[in-house]
Amino acid sequence: MSQEPQSHRIDVIGKSPEEVADEIIEILQDAPDKGCVMTLEGLSGTGKGTTVSMLKKKLPNATTWSNGDIFRSITLLATKHAEEKKVERRKI
């Protein structure tokens, strides 16, 4: 039986990555044991990557990926493709 997606806001201001990770784990309850998908959203530089690193330490069976890594990979592939096709690049 699937469960409706839930959204939780966590105020990270003044908290360490460990405190944020602990708060996330508390919200997840037993979901990590059963299996779950979790996303972290926030502005650049707010500690998402550091928090994910902490979660990986505390939840060793977790698998993670970063949108930033995906976007950087796509940008690199697009740039290489444009170079191979000799597409003119310009600033916008």
Rosetta constraint file for C-alpha pairs under 8 A:
AtomPair CA 10 CA 20 HARMONIC 7.66 0.50
AtomPair CA 10 CA 23 HARMONIC 7.97 0.50
AtomPair CA 12 CA 16 HARMONIC 7.79 0.50
AtomPair CA 12 CA 20 HARMONIC 6.49 0.50
AtomPair CA 12 CA 46 HARMONIC 7.98 0.50
AtomPair CA 15 CA 19 HARMONIC 5.87 0.50
AtomPair CA 15 CA 20 HARMONIC 6.43 0.50
AtomPair CA 16 CA 20 HARMONIC 6.36 0.50
AtomPair CA 17 CA 21 HARMONIC 6.01 0.50
AtomPair CA 17 CA 47 HARMONIC 7.12 0.50
AtomPair CA 17 CA 50 HARMONIC 6.32 0.50
AtomPair CA 17 CA 51 HARMONIC 4.90 0.50
AtomPair CA 17 CA 54 HARMONIC 6.63 0.50
AtomPair CA 18 CA 22 HARMONIC 6.07 0.50
AtomPair CA 18 CA 51 HARMONIC 7.08 0.50
AtomPair CA 18 CA 54 HARMONIC 6.19 0.50
AtomPair CA 19 CA 23 HARMONIC 6.20 0.50
AtomPair CA 20 CA 24 HARMONIC 6.24 0.50
AtomPair CA 20 CA 51 HARMONIC 6.85 0.50
AtomPair CA 21 CA 25 HARMONIC 6.16 0.50
AtomPair CA 21 CA 51 HARMONIC 5.98 0.50
AtomPair CA 21 CA 52 HARMONIC 7.74 0.50
AtomPair CA 21 CA 54 HARMONIC 6.35 0.50
AtomPair CA 21 CA 55 HARMONIC 5.63 0.50
AtomPair CA 22 CA 26 HARMONIC 6.14 0.50
AtomPair CA 23 CA 27 HARMONIC 6.33 0.50
AtomPair CA 24 CA 28 HARMONIC 6.19 0.50
AtomPair CA 25 CA 29 HARMONIC 6.33 0.50
AtomPair CA 28 CA 32 HARMONIC 6.92 0.50
AtomPair CA 30 CA 34 HARMONIC 6.57 0.50
AtomPair CA 31 CA 35 HARMONIC 5.59 0.50
AtomPair CA 31 CA 36 HARMONIC 5.69 0.50
AtomPair CA 32 CA 36 HARMONIC 5.96 0.50
AtomPair CA 32 CA 59 HARMONIC 7.59 0.50
AtomPair CA 32 CA 62 HARMONIC 7.60 0.50
AtomPair CA 40 CA 48 HARMONIC 6.54 0.50
AtomPair CA 41 CA 48 HARMONIC 7.41 0.50
AtomPair CA 42 CA 46 HARMONIC 6.52 0.50
AtomPair CA 42 CA 48 HARMONIC 7.09 0.50
AtomPair CA 47 CA 51 HARMONIC 5.95 0.50
AtomPair CA 48 CA 52 HARMONIC 6.14 0.50
AtomPair CA 49 CA 53 HARMONIC 6.24 0.50
AtomPair CA 49 CA 66 HARMONIC 7.86 0.50
AtomPair CA 50 CA 54 HARMONIC 6.36 0.50
AtomPair CA 51 CA 55 HARMONIC 6.16 0.50
AtomPair CA 52 CA 56 HARMONIC 6.13 0.50
AtomPair CA 52 CA 64 HARMONIC 7.56 0.50
AtomPair CA 53 CA 57 HARMONIC 6.51 0.50
AtomPair CA 54 CA 58 HARMONIC 6.34 0.50
AtomPair CA 55 CA 59 HARMONIC 5.66 0.50
AtomPair CA 55 CA 62 HARMONIC 7.97 0.50
AtomPair CA 56 CA 60 HARMONIC 5.47 0.50
AtomPair CA 56 CA 61 HARMONIC 7.71 0.50
AtomPair CA 56 CA 62 HARMONIC 6.07 0.50
AtomPair CA 56 CA 63 HARMONIC 7.71 0.50
AtomPair CA 56 CA 64 HARMONIC 7.79 0.50
AtomPair CA 65 CA 69 HARMONIC 7.56 0.50
AtomPair CA 66 CA 70 HARMONIC 6.51 0.50
AtomPair CA 67 CA 71 HARMONIC 6.10 0.50
AtomPair CA 68 CA 72 HARMONIC 6.03 0.50
AtomPair CA 69 CA 73 HARMONIC 6.10 0.50
AtomPair CA 70 CA 74 HARMONIC 6.23 0.50
AtomPair CA 71 CA 75 HARMONIC 6.10 0.50
AtomPair CA 72 CA 76 HARMONIC 6.16 0.50
AtomPair CA 73 CA 77 HARMONIC 6.18 0.50
AtomPair CA 74 CA 78 HARMONIC 6.02 0.50
AtomPair CA 75 CA 79 HARMONIC 6.05 0.50
AtomPair CA 76 CA 80 HARMONIC 6.16 0.50
AtomPair CA 77 CA 81 HARMONIC 6.07 0.50
AtomPair CA 78 CA 82 HARMONIC 6.08 0.50
AtomPair CA 79 CA 83 HARMONIC 6.16 0.50
AtomPair CA 80 CA 84 HARMONIC 6.15 0.50
AtomPair CA 81 CA 85 HARMONIC 6.16 0.50
AtomPair CA 82 CA 86 HARMONIC 5.80 0.50
AtomPair CA 82 CA 87 HARMONIC 4.93 0.50
AtomPair CA 82 CA 88 HARMONIC 7.65 0.50
AtomPair CA 82 CA 89 HARMONIC 7.94 0.50
AtomPair CA 83 CA 87 HARMONIC 6.22 0.50
